[in-house]
Each structure stands twice: as structure tokens, then as C-alpha cells.
Amino acid sequence: MKTINCKYVGPTNTKPSRIIVSDGDNRSIVSINGQWSFEDNCKVAVDRFCRKLGWTGELIGGHTKDGMVFCFVDATYHITIS
């Protein structure tokens, strides 16, 4: 199972704010849309990343201290905590 990490990178003198999407083997950089929330920018960036790699399926995501992380929903490894 792959996790997909999204991290915000602020602007520099030569580059705008952007999101870096990585699964550990592949990486993509997407410019930020200033009209959208961080979460919406991550969703779009991850969608583009997965389409580029030919991946399909349902993803679930959440926040980390460095940004957001997403993984594919797989009923084989589903855990319910009560």
C-alpha cells in the first residue's frame, strides 16, 4: 500500500507557493490556487498525481504536522476501533 504525502512549500524569489506530492518513489509539484483552501489544493494535487501514474480508486486523507497524507481505501486492511 502506498501513502501519498502533500506538503506546502512557500514562495521564493523565483517560484510561487506550491504543493509537493510524493509517494516515496514519485514526485509532482503543483502551483497553489490562492482562492482554495490548503485541503482543496491537496485534493487537486493528489488527483493529478494519481491520474499521471494511472492509479484509480478511492482515497482517504488526513492532516499531519507537515501537511496531509492520503492512502487508498482497501477493505482487506480495514480496522474499526471502538
Residue frames as qw, qx, qy, qz and C-alpha x, y, z in Angstrom:
[[0.000, 0.890, 0.457, 0.000, 0.00, 0.00, 0.00],
 [0.414, 0.309, 0.005, 0.856, 1.25, 3.46, -0.90],
 [0.150, -0.795, -0.386, 0.444, 0.78, 6.62, 1.09],
 [0.384, 0.611, 0.242, 0.649, 0.70, 9.91, -0.76],
 [0.393, -0.562, -0.306, 0.660, 2.11, 12.91, 1.09],
 [0.222, 0.815, 0.260, 0.467, 1.23, 16.55, 0.39],
 [0.515, -0.472, -0.203, 0.686, 3.44, 19.31, 1.69],
 [0.175, 0.968, 0.178, 0.031, 3.09, 23.08, 1.32],
 [0.627, -0.094, 0.074, 0.769, 6.16, 24.98, 0.13],
 [0.014, 0.863, 0.227, -0.451, 6.06, 28.76, 0.39],
 [0.559, 0.817, 0.051, 0.135, 7.08, 31.19, -2.33],
 [0.659, -0.303, 0.141, 0.674, 10.66, 32.08, -3.14],
 [0.009, 0.627, -0.175, -0.759, 12.09, 34.96, -5.17],
 [0.171, 0.295, -0.695, -0.633, 11.63, 32.91, -8.34],
 [0.265, -0.201, -0.914, -0.233, 8.81, 30.43, -7.60],
 [0.514, -0.421, -0.068, -0.744, 5.20, 30.76, -6.36],
 [0.548, -0.250, 0.661, -0.448, 3.70, 28.82, -3.44],
 [0.618, 0.221, -0.653, -0.377, 3.27, 25.18, -4.33],
 [0.855, -0.268, 0.328, -0.300, 2.31, 21.72, -3.14],
 [0.220, 0.457, -0.853, -0.123, 4.78, 18.84, -3.37],
 [0.910, -0.062, 0.118, -0.392, 3.09, 15.45, -3.73],
 [0.239, 0.517, -0.822, 0.001, 5.17, 12.32, -3.19],
 [0.937, -0.193, -0.096, -0.274, 4.70, 8.60, -2.63],
 [0.677, -0.552, 0.456, 0.168, 8.36, 7.98, -1.84],
 [0.659, 0.061, 0.588, 0.466, 9.14, 6.83, -5.40],
 [0.276, 0.571, 0.468, 0.616, 7.45, 9.53, -7.49],
 [0.183, -0.516, -0.300, 0.781, 7.09, 13.27, -7.02],
 [0.204, 0.650, 0.501, 0.534, 4.99, 16.04, -8.50],
 [0.176, -0.307, -0.262, 0.898, 4.88, 19.79, -7.89],
 [0.056, 0.686, 0.635, 0.351, 1.63, 21.74, -8.32],
 [0.073, 0.269, -0.112, 0.954, 1.18, 25.50, -8.02],
 [0.002, 0.411, 0.719, -0.561, -1.23, 26.71, -5.32],
 [0.069, -0.614, -0.496, -0.610, -4.57, 28.20, -6.27],
 [0.114, 0.099, -0.444, 0.883, -4.85, 31.13, -3.83],
 [0.531, -0.228, -0.133, -0.805, -8.66, 31.01, -3.95],
 [0.832, -0.181, -0.492, -0.180, -8.79, 27.50, -2.48],
 [0.662, -0.669, 0.295, -0.166, -8.08, 26.10, 0.99],
 [0.093, -0.569, 0.815, 0.061, -4.96, 24.03, 1.64],
 [0.594, 0.058, 0.784, -0.171, -7.12, 20.89, 1.73],
 [0.688, 0.643, 0.238, -0.238, -8.69, 21.65, -1.66],
 [0.282, 0.793, -0.514, -0.165, -5.27, 22.34, -3.18],
 [0.308, -0.364, 0.878, -0.037, -4.05, 18.99, -1.83],
 [0.701, 0.310, 0.597, -0.236, -7.07, 17.14, -3.25],
 [0.609, 0.763, -0.068, -0.204, -6.43, 18.57, -6.72],
 [0.076, 0.724, -0.683, -0.061, -2.68, 17.89, -6.50],
 [0.470, -0.176, 0.858, -0.109, -3.24, 14.26, -5.40],
 [0.730, 0.502, 0.385, -0.258, -5.86, 13.75, -8.11],
 [0.481, 0.801, -0.318, -0.161, -3.41, 14.96, -10.79],
 [0.162, -0.572, 0.803, -0.036, -0.62, 12.84, -9.29],
 [0.620, 0.041, 0.765, -0.170, -2.71, 9.65, -9.34],
 [0.707, 0.644, 0.183, -0.227, -4.02, 10.27, -12.86],
 [0.252, 0.797, -0.531, -0.137, -0.45, 10.84, -14.08],
 [0.182, -0.391, 0.900, -0.066, 0.55, 7.46, -12.65],
 [0.527, -0.021, -0.699, -0.483, -2.61, 5.71, -13.91],
 [0.095, -0.107, -0.876, 0.461, -3.89, 4.96, -10.41],
 [0.458, -0.391, -0.348, -0.718, -7.61, 4.71, -9.71],
 [0.497, -0.334, -0.765, 0.236, -9.65, 4.08, -6.59],
 [0.361, -0.857, -0.224, -0.292, -10.97, 5.81, -3.51],
 [0.457, 0.281, -0.465, 0.704, -8.61, 7.75, -1.26],
 [0.494, -0.811, -0.314, -0.009, -8.94, 8.83, 2.34],
 [0.477, 0.459, -0.250, 0.707, -6.80, 11.56, 3.85],
 [0.514, -0.804, -0.278, 0.113, -5.94, 13.46, 6.96],
 [0.084, 0.930, -0.251, 0.257, -3.62, 16.09, 8.38],
 [0.834, -0.141, -0.245, 0.475, -0.09, 15.54, 9.64],
 [0.365, -0.764, -0.045, 0.530, 2.31, 18.02, 11.22],
 [0.324, -0.297, 0.480, 0.759, 3.92, 18.53, 7.79],
 [0.306, 0.138, -0.449, -0.828, 0.79, 18.69, 5.60],
 [0.825, 0.058, 0.183, -0.531, -1.60, 15.93, 4.60],
 [0.113, -0.259, 0.941, 0.187, -1.34, 12.23, 3.84],
 [0.772, 0.195, -0.049, -0.603, -3.67, 10.14, 1.68],
 [0.187, -0.214, 0.952, 0.117, -3.99, 6.40, 1.11],
 [0.497, -0.048, -0.623, -0.603, -6.26, 4.18, -0.93],
 [0.688, -0.197, 0.402, -0.572, -9.21, 2.62, 0.86],
 [0.472, 0.220, -0.838, -0.163, -8.74, -1.15, 0.90],
 [0.780, -0.377, -0.018, -0.498, -11.35, -3.28, 2.65],
 [0.849, 0.080, -0.486, 0.193, -8.76, -6.04, 3.12],
 [0.484, 0.062, -0.483, 0.727, -6.94, -3.96, 5.71],
 [0.323, -0.641, -0.169, -0.675, -9.91, -2.18, 7.26],
 [0.371, -0.129, -0.724, 0.567, -9.69, -1.66, 11.02],
 [0.363, -0.705, -0.286, -0.539, -12.55, -0.48, 13.20],
 [0.316, 0.053, -0.639, 0.699, -11.65, 0.87, 16.63],
 [0.426, -0.658, -0.412, -0.465, -14.42, 1.26, 19.17]]
